[in-house]
Amino acid sequence: MRKRFEQQLILGQIPIEEVEITVKNPTSLDELLAALKEIYCNKEYNERIFSVLEKHINANKKDTGRNGMNLWDIFVLSQVRLCLNTDYSVLCNLANNHRTMREIMGVEREAGFDRIKFEYQNIYDNVNLLSDEIVKEINEVILDFGEKKVFKKKEKAPLRLKTDSFVVESNVHFPTDYNLLWDSVRKVLDTVEKFLNKYENLEGWRKINNWRHIIKGLMRELGKASKSGGSGKQERVKYSAKRYLKKAKALLKKVKDDLPDFPITDNEDLFLIISLEHYMSLMGKHIDLVERRIIKGEKIPHQDKLFSIFEPYTEWITKGKSRPSVELGKKLSITTNQFDLIVDYRIMNQEQDRDIVIELADSILRKYSVISWSFDKGYWRKDNKELLQLEVEKVVMPKLGRRNKAEQQEETSQSYKRLKNKHSAIESNINELEHRGLNRCPDRGFAHFSRYIGLGVCAYNLKKIGRKIIEAERLRLQKEKQKLRKAA
């Protein structure tokens, strides 16, 4: 059974409504906690947040059994992790030792009472219950709260939007076909070793460590030959590649021959067989790629390449920057409003910026009234601009290439220049997002990658809201001091 929050106050516990957030030199965590406190204290948005969490996490579960972590604790921990761009070890330490954070979670008690403690695995398992779908719904609630209750946006006031994209890197090493072949070999041998540890009578693999040692050495030898210069480099590279491929092919043949003899007595064995077949197919693919590129001298088409065997969704992205010239991950498009809150985010799958404009406009214009919308040149396409201008009064989308007389006149007007100059503010929003953890995703798998991005956007919006709350509180305290001085 999992509750929203422990409603019954325990002796020595501080109510969340009475938690004091410092307004003097606040940190990123203070700003986040200020926003979380305001949402918790607002009955309407408190109910909306918990309704989303209950609908997904508590669905089809009985109201009996051992109590799980409260939904509020899960929400707070997930936001703190991304706000501070930290790992689960530090998050566990903060959950057990940071007083203000524990007060916002509702678990801190005065000295002399038994303290509630969190275990690393407990935090990890519960935070991972959140999915990308849950996070998107929560972000809609946070966005609505920020606009209406904190930034005081009038109900019918139109938005002024900015859209840009950047790359969120996946947690992979720099890929080459020969080191991806080694990754495949390593995982094949690791899987075979699990069978050997479980079944001691499995024959034919007495020299498994020798296979590993020799193939790794041949991979390194090929890498050194590729990096070196001098005369005869091509011959040295081909010679090293042939030796490497010969040993890799021999291993693949041996595993294929022995695979029917591997026992399947339970589900674990079945899973290992499936994993082994998967890594064998990857091994065969990269044997073919190394052979075609180095031995036969072919140029491998981009669509035939794989950039990670562990994170297969990873894309090779070149955005025309001098540093870094290449990024490995997924492009993320974000749209911010005049309050610097992110109203929309989407992961781009093998898409260019210009390809998503119509879909993006359909999604946003269905929910909001927009008076101006700015993009950079990467989003330009004649159809994109013409369709947007039907719904948006002012569209700033600089043309990619030579401009005609009408376009030149439009892009040199004062209003156009003003909005174009304001568009650069989104770069600082992107920089802050990267500091919220969206420079590189440490989580494995595309589902976790998507959720990680959503949590990063939520943490960013909450931090922006919290900063505004703290500024307003600081201003209120200053006015009170001035009144007291005048009265004195």
C-alpha positions as CSV (number, residue, x, y, z in Angstrom):
1,M,0.0,0.0,0.0
2,R,1.4,3.4,-1.0
3,K,0.0,6.6,0.5
4,R,0.1,10.1,-0.8
5,F,1.5,11.5,2.4
6,E,1.4,10.7,6.0
7,Q,-1.4,13.0,7.1
8,Q,-1.2,12.3,10.8
9,L,1.6,14.5,12.4
10,I,4.0,12.5,14.6
11,L,5.3,14.0,17.9
12,G,8.4,16.2,17.1
13,Q,7.5,16.5,13.4
14,I,7.5,19.9,11.7
15,P,4.5,20.6,9.3
16,I,5.5,21.3,5.8
17,E,3.6,24.6,5.8
18,E,5.9,25.9,8.6
19,V,9.2,24.9,7.0
20,E,11.5,27.9,6.6
21,I,13.4,28.4,3.3
22,T,16.3,30.7,3.5
23,V,16.0,33.8,1.3
24,K,19.5,35.0,2.0
25,N,22.0,33.6,-0.6
26,P,19.7,30.7,-1.6
27,T,21.2,27.7,-3.4
28,S,19.6,25.8,-6.3
29,L,18.2,23.3,-3.8
30,D,16.7,26.1,-1.7
31,E,14.9,27.5,-4.9
32,L,13.6,24.0,-5.7
33,L,12.4,23.4,-2.1
34,A,10.6,26.8,-2.1
35,A,8.6,25.8,-5.2
36,L,7.8,22.3,-3.8
37,K,6.6,23.9,-0.6
38,E,4.3,26.3,-2.4
39,I,2.8,23.5,-4.6
40,Y,2.2,21.3,-1.5
41,C,0.5,24.2,0.4
42,N,-1.8,25.0,-2.6
43,K,-4.8,22.7,-2.2
44,E,-5.7,22.7,-5.9
45,Y,-2.3,21.9,-7.4
46,N,-1.4,19.5,-4.5
47,E,-4.5,17.5,-5.5
48,R,-3.6,17.5,-9.2
49,I,0.0,16.3,-8.6
50,F,-1.1,13.5,-6.3
51,S,-3.9,12.5,-8.7
52,V,-1.3,12.0,-11.5
53,L,1.0,10.0,-9.3
54,E,-1.9,7.8,-7.9
55,K,-3.4,7.2,-11.4
56,H,-0.1,5.7,-12.7
57,I,1.8,4.3,-9.7
58,N,-1.1,3.0,-7.6
59,A,-3.1,1.7,-10.5
60,N,-4.3,-1.9,-10.2
61,K,-2.7,-2.3,-6.7
62,K,-4.5,-3.4,-3.6
63,D,-4.8,-1.1,-0.6
64,T,-3.3,-3.8,1.7
65,G,0.2,-5.0,2.5
66,R,3.4,-3.3,3.7
67,N,3.5,0.5,3.3
68,G,5.7,1.7,0.4
69,M,7.5,5.0,0.1
70,N,5.0,8.0,0.1
71,L,4.2,9.5,-3.3
72,W,5.3,12.9,-2.1
73,D,8.7,11.6,-1.1
74,I,9.2,10.0,-4.5
75,F,8.3,13.2,-6.2
76,V,10.7,15.3,-4.1
77,L,13.6,12.9,-4.4
78,S,13.2,12.7,-8.2
79,Q,13.3,16.5,-8.5
80,V,16.3,16.9,-6.2
81,R,18.3,14.5,-8.1
82,L,18.0,16.4,-11.4
83,C,18.1,19.9,-9.8
84,L,21.5,19.2,-8.4
85,N,22.6,16.9,-11.3
86,T,23.7,14.3,-8.8
87,D,23.8,10.5,-8.5
88,Y,21.8,8.2,-6.2
89,S,24.6,8.0,-3.6
90,V,24.6,11.7,-3.0
91,L,20.8,11.8,-3.1
92,C,20.6,9.1,-0.4
93,N,23.0,11.1,1.7
94,L,20.9,14.3,1.3
95,A,17.7,12.4,2.0
96,N,19.2,11.2,5.4
97,N,21.1,14.3,6.4
98,H,19.8,17.5,4.8
99,R,17.5,19.0,7.3
100,T,15.4,21.4,5.1
101,M,14.9,18.7,2.4
102,R,13.8,16.2,5.0
103,E,11.4,18.8,6.4
104,I,9.9,19.4,3.0
105,M,9.5,15.6,2.6
106,G,7.8,15.5,6.0
107,V,10.2,13.0,7.6
108,E,12.3,15.2,9.8
109,R,11.8,15.1,13.6
110,E,13.2,17.0,16.5
111,A,16.2,15.5,18.5
112,G,15.3,12.6,20.8
113,F,12.8,10.9,18.4
114,D,13.5,8.0,16.1
115,R,14.7,9.2,12.7
116,I,13.3,7.9,9.4
117,K,16.2,6.7,7.2
118,F,16.3,5.9,3.5
119,E,18.3,3.1,1.9
120,Y,20.0,3.6,-1.4
121,Q,18.2,0.7,-3.1
122,N,14.8,1.9,-1.8
123,I,15.4,5.4,-3.3
124,Y,16.6,3.9,-6.6
125,D,13.6,1.5,-7.0
126,N,11.0,4.1,-6.1
127,V,12.3,7.0,-8.2
128,N,12.4,4.6,-11.2
129,L,8.6,4.0,-10.8
130,L,8.1,7.4,-12.6
131,S,7.8,7.1,-16.3
132,D,8.0,9.6,-19.1
133,E,4.2,9.8,-19.4
134,I,3.9,10.6,-15.6
135,V,6.6,13.2,-15.8
136,K,4.9,15.0,-18.8
137,E,1.6,15.2,-17.0
138,I,3.3,16.5,-13.8
139,N,5.2,19.1,-15.9
140,E,1.8,20.4,-17.2
141,V,0.6,21.0,-13.7
142,I,3.9,22.7,-12.7
143,L,3.7,24.9,-15.7
144,D,0.1,25.9,-15.0
145,F,1.0,26.6,-11.3
146,G,4.0,28.8,-12.3
147,E,2.1,30.9,-14.8
148,K,-1.0,31.5,-12.8
149,K,0.1,31.5,-9.2
150,V,3.7,32.8,-9.3
151,F,4.3,34.8,-12.4
152,K,0.6,36.0,-12.3
153,K,-0.1,35.6,-16.0
154,K,-3.5,36.9,-17.0
155,E,-5.8,34.1,-18.3
156,K,-6.2,35.5,-21.9
157,A,-2.7,37.0,-22.2
158,P,-0.9,35.5,-25.2
159,L,2.6,33.9,-24.9
160,R,5.8,35.0,-26.5
161,L,7.7,31.8,-27.4
162,K,11.2,30.9,-28.3
163,T,12.3,27.5,-29.7
164,D,15.7,26.0,-30.0
165,S,17.4,22.5,-29.8
166,F,20.5,21.0,-28.3
167,V,22.0,17.5,-27.8
168,V,21.5,15.4,-24.7
169,E,24.4,13.0,-24.8
170,S,23.9,9.3,-23.9
171,N,26.4,7.6,-21.7
172,V,28.6,5.9,-24.3
173,H,32.2,5.8,-25.3
174,F,33.4,7.1,-28.7
175,P,32.4,4.5,-31.2
176,T,34.6,2.8,-33.9
177,D,33.6,-0.4,-35.6
178,Y,36.5,-2.4,-34.1
179,N,35.9,-1.3,-30.5
180,L,32.2,-2.0,-30.9
181,L,33.2,-5.5,-32.1
182,W,35.2,-5.8,-28.9
183,D,32.2,-4.7,-26.8
184,S,30.1,-7.5,-28.5
185,V,32.9,-10.1,-27.9
186,R,33.1,-9.0,-24.3
187,K,29.4,-9.4,-23.7
188,V,29.3,-12.8,-25.4
189,L,32.1,-14.0,-23.2
190,D,30.4,-12.5,-20.1
191,T,27.2,-14.3,-20.9
192,V,29.0,-17.7,-21.4
193,E,30.8,-17.1,-18.1
194,K,27.5,-16.9,-16.3
195,F,26.6,-20.3,-17.7
196,L,30.0,-21.7,-16.5
197,N,29.4,-20.3,-13.0
198,K,26.0,-21.9,-12.8
199,Y,26.9,-25.2,-14.5
200,E,30.4,-26.5,-13.6
201,N,30.1,-29.5,-16.0
202,L,29.8,-27.3,-19.1
203,E,32.7,-28.5,-21.3
204,G,34.8,-26.7,-24.0
205,W,35.3,-23.4,-22.2
206,R,38.4,-24.0,-20.0
207,K,40.3,-21.3,-21.9
208,I,37.6,-18.6,-21.8
209,N,40.0,-16.1,-20.1
210,N,42.6,-16.8,-22.8
211,W,40.0,-15.9,-25.5
212,R,39.3,-12.6,-23.7
213,H,42.9,-11.7,-23.3
214,I,44.0,-12.5,-26.9
215,I,41.0,-10.7,-28.6
216,K,41.4,-7.6,-26.4
217,G,45.1,-7.5,-27.2
218,L,44.4,-7.7,-31.0
219,M,41.8,-5.0,-30.7
220,R,44.4,-2.7,-29.1
221,E,47.0,-3.6,-31.7
222,L,44.5,-2.5,-34.4
223,G,43.8,0.7,-32.6
224,K,47.5,1.6,-32.3
225,A,48.1,0.8,-36.0
226,S,45.1,3.1,-36.9
227,K,46.5,6.0,-34.8
228,S,50.1,5.7,-35.9
229,G,51.6,7.3,-39.0
230,G,54.6,6.7,-41.3
231,S,55.1,4.6,-44.4
232,G,53.3,1.3,-44.8
233,K,50.4,2.3,-42.4
234,Q,47.7,0.8,-44.6
235,E,49.5,-2.5,-44.7
236,R,50.0,-2.6,-40.9
237,V,46.3,-1.7,-40.3
238,K,45.1,-4.4,-42.7
239,Y,47.5,-7.0,-41.2
240,S,46.2,-6.2,-37.6
241,A,42.6,-6.2,-38.8
242,K,43.0,-9.6,-40.4
243,R,44.4,-11.1,-37.2
244,Y,41.7,-9.5,-35.1
245,L,38.9,-10.7,-37.5
246,K,40.3,-14.2,-37.7
247,K,40.2,-14.7,-33.9
248,A,36.7,-13.0,-33.6
249,K,35.3,-15.3,-36.4
250,A,36.8,-18.3,-34.6
251,L,35.0,-17.3,-31.4
252,L,31.7,-16.7,-33.1
253,K,31.9,-20.1,-34.8
254,K,32.7,-21.8,-31.5
255,V,29.8,-20.1,-29.7
256,K,27.4,-21.1,-32.5
257,D,28.5,-24.7,-32.4
258,D,28.2,-24.9,-28.6
259,L,25.0,-23.0,-28.2
260,P,22.7,-26.1,-28.5
261,D,24.5,-27.7,-25.6
262,F,23.8,-24.8,-23.2
263,P,21.2,-26.0,-20.7
264,I,17.9,-24.3,-20.2
265,T,16.4,-25.2,-16.9
266,D,14.7,-22.0,-15.8
267,N,13.7,-18.5,-16.9
268,E,17.2,-17.1,-16.1
269,D,18.8,-19.6,-18.5
270,L,16.2,-18.6,-21.2
271,F,17.1,-14.9,-20.7
272,L,20.8,-15.6,-20.9
273,I,20.3,-17.5,-24.2
274,I,18.3,-14.6,-25.7
275,S,21.0,-12.2,-24.5
276,L,23.7,-14.4,-26.0
277,E,22.0,-14.6,-29.4
278,H,21.6,-10.8,-29.4
279,Y,25.3,-10.1,-28.7
280,M,26.3,-12.8,-31.3
281,S,24.2,-11.0,-33.9
282,L,25.9,-7.7,-33.0
283,M,29.3,-9.5,-33.1
284,G,28.6,-10.8,-36.6
285,K,27.4,-7.3,-37.8
286,H,30.6,-5.6,-36.6
287,I,32.9,-8.4,-38.0
288,D,31.2,-7.6,-41.4
289,L,31.7,-3.8,-40.9
290,V,35.4,-4.0,-40.0
291,E,36.0,-6.4,-42.9
292,R,34.2,-4.1,-45.4
293,R,35.8,-0.9,-44.2
294,I,39.4,-2.0,-43.6
295,I,40.0,-5.1,-45.7
296,K,37.8,-4.2,-48.7
297,G,38.1,-0.5,-48.5
298,E,34.4,0.3,-48.7
299,K,32.7,3.4,-47.4
300,I,30.1,2.3,-44.9
301,P,26.7,4.1,-45.4
302,H,25.5,6.0,-42.3
303,Q,22.3,4.0,-41.9
304,D,24.4,0.8,-41.6
305,K,26.3,2.0,-38.6
306,L,25.6,1.5,-34.9
307,F,27.0,3.9,-32.4
308,S,26.6,1.8,-29.2
309,I,25.6,-1.8,-28.6
310,F,24.3,-0.8,-25.1
311,E,22.4,2.4,-26.1
312,P,21.3,1.6,-29.7
313,Y,19.1,4.8,-29.9
314,T,22.3,6.9,-29.9
315,E,22.7,9.2,-32.9
316,W,25.8,10.7,-34.4
317,I,25.0,14.4,-34.4
318,T,27.0,17.2,-36.1
319,K,25.6,20.7,-35.5
320,G,28.3,22.6,-37.2
321,K,30.1,23.6,-34.0
322,S,33.9,23.8,-33.7
323,R,33.9,22.2,-30.3
324,P,32.5,19.6,-29.9
325,S,32.3,18.8,-33.6
326,V,30.4,15.6,-32.9
327,E,27.9,14.7,-30.2
328,L,26.5,11.3,-29.4
329,G,23.0,11.2,-28.1
330,K,19.6,12.6,-29.1
331,K,18.5,16.1,-30.0
332,L,16.1,17.8,-27.7
333,S,13.9,20.7,-28.8
334,I,12.6,23.0,-26.1
335,T,10.1,25.9,-26.3
336,T,10.2,28.6,-23.6
337,N,7.7,31.4,-22.8
338,Q,8.3,35.0,-21.6
339,F,8.8,33.7,-18.1
340,D,11.6,31.4,-19.2
341,L,9.4,28.4,-18.3
342,I,9.6,25.4,-20.7
343,V,6.1,24.9,-22.2
344,D,7.0,22.1,-24.5
345,Y,9.9,19.6,-25.0
346,R,10.4,16.8,-27.4
347,I,13.1,14.3,-28.3
348,M,13.9,14.3,-32.0
349,N,14.3,10.9,-33.6
350,Q,16.5,11.1,-36.7
351,E,14.9,14.5,-37.4
352,Q,16.2,17.9,-38.3
353,D,14.9,21.1,-36.6
354,R,12.9,22.1,-39.7
355,D,11.1,18.7,-39.7
356,I,9.2,19.2,-36.3
357,V,7.8,22.7,-36.7
358,I,4.3,21.7,-37.9
359,E,3.9,19.0,-35.3
360,L,5.2,21.4,-32.6
361,A,2.8,24.1,-33.7
362,D,-0.2,21.7,-33.7
363,S,0.7,20.7,-30.1
364,I,1.3,24.2,-28.7
365,L,-1.4,26.3,-30.6
366,R,-4.0,23.8,-29.5
367,K,-3.4,24.8,-25.9
368,Y,-2.1,28.4,-25.9
369,S,-2.6,31.7,-27.6
370,V,0.7,32.9,-29.1
371,I,1.5,36.5,-30.2
372,S,5.2,35.9,-31.2
373,W,7.4,32.9,-31.8
374,S,11.1,33.0,-32.6
375,F,13.4,30.3,-34.1
376,D,16.9,30.1,-35.5
377,K,17.8,29.4,-39.1
378,G,17.8,25.6,-38.6
379,Y,14.0,25.7,-38.4
380,W,13.5,27.6,-41.6
381,R,11.4,26.2,-44.4
382,K,9.0,28.2,-46.5
383,D,6.0,26.1,-45.7
384,N,6.8,26.2,-42.0
385,K,6.8,30.0,-41.9
386,E,3.7,30.4,-44.0
387,L,1.6,28.0,-41.9
388,L,2.8,29.6,-38.6
389,Q,1.9,33.1,-39.8
390,L,-1.7,32.0,-40.2
391,E,-2.0,31.6,-36.4
392,V,0.9,33.7,-34.9
393,E,1.0,37.4,-35.3
394,K,4.8,37.7,-35.4
395,V,7.0,34.8,-36.6
396,V,10.8,35.2,-36.4
397,M,12.3,32.5,-38.5
398,P,15.5,33.9,-40.3
399,K,15.8,32.5,-43.9
400,L,18.5,30.0,-44.5
401,G,20.2,31.3,-47.7
402,R,19.8,34.3,-49.9
403,R,16.9,36.6,-49.1
404,N,14.7,38.4,-51.6
405,K,13.7,42.1,-51.3
406,A,10.5,41.5,-49.2
407,E,12.4,39.1,-46.8
408,Q,15.3,41.5,-46.5
409,Q,12.8,44.3,-45.6
410,E,11.1,42.1,-43.0
411,E,14.3,40.9,-41.3
412,T,15.7,44.4,-41.0
413,S,12.5,45.9,-39.4
414,Q,12.8,47.1,-35.8
415,S,10.2,44.7,-34.3
416,Y,11.8,41.7,-36.1
417,K,15.3,42.7,-34.8
418,R,14.0,43.2,-31.3
419,L,12.4,39.7,-31.1
420,K,15.5,38.1,-32.8
421,N,17.8,39.7,-30.2
422,K,15.5,38.4,-27.4
423,H,15.7,34.9,-28.9
424,S,19.3,34.5,-27.6
425,A,17.9,34.3,-24.1
426,I,17.0,30.7,-24.8
427,E,20.7,29.9,-25.0
428,S,21.0,30.7,-21.3
429,N,18.0,28.5,-20.6
430,I,19.7,25.6,-22.4
431,N,22.9,26.2,-20.4
432,E,20.9,26.0,-17.2
433,L,19.2,22.8,-18.4
434,E,22.6,21.3,-18.9
435,H,23.5,22.2,-15.4
436,R,20.3,20.5,-14.3
437,G,21.7,17.2,-15.7
438,L,20.7,17.4,-19.3
439,N,24.3,17.5,-20.7
440,R,24.7,13.7,-20.4
441,C,22.2,11.1,-19.3
442,P,23.7,8.4,-17.0
443,D,20.6,6.2,-17.1
444,R,20.5,3.1,-19.4
445,G,17.8,2.5,-22.0
446,F,15.7,4.8,-24.1
447,A,12.7,4.7,-21.6
448,H,15.0,5.9,-18.8
449,F,16.6,8.4,-21.2
450,S,13.2,9.9,-21.9
451,R,12.2,10.0,-18.3
452,Y,15.5,11.6,-17.3
453,I,14.9,14.4,-19.8
454,G,11.4,15.0,-18.5
455,L,12.6,15.1,-14.8
456,G,15.3,17.6,-15.9
457,V,12.7,19.9,-17.5
458,C,10.4,19.6,-14.4
459,A,13.4,20.4,-12.1
460,Y,14.3,23.4,-14.3
461,N,10.7,24.8,-14.2
462,L,10.4,24.3,-10.4
463,K,13.7,26.0,-9.9
464,K,12.6,29.0,-12.0
465,I,9.4,29.2,-10.0
466,G,11.2,28.8,-6.7
467,R,13.6,31.7,-7.6
468,K,10.6,34.0,-8.3
469,I,9.0,33.0,-5.0
470,I,12.2,33.7,-3.0
471,E,12.7,37.1,-4.8
472,A,9.1,38.0,-3.9
473,E,9.7,37.0,-0.3
474,R,13.0,38.9,-0.1
475,L,11.2,42.0,-1.5
476,R,8.4,41.6,1.1
477,L,11.0,41.4,4.0
478,Q,12.8,44.5,2.7
479,K,9.6,46.5,2.6
480,E,8.8,45.4,6.2
481,K,12.2,46.5,7.4
482,Q,11.8,49.9,5.7
483,K,8.4,50.3,7.4
484,L,9.9,49.5,10.8
485,R,12.8,52.0,10.2
486,K,10.3,54.7,9.3
487,A,8.2,53.9,12.4
488,A,11.3,54.1,14.6
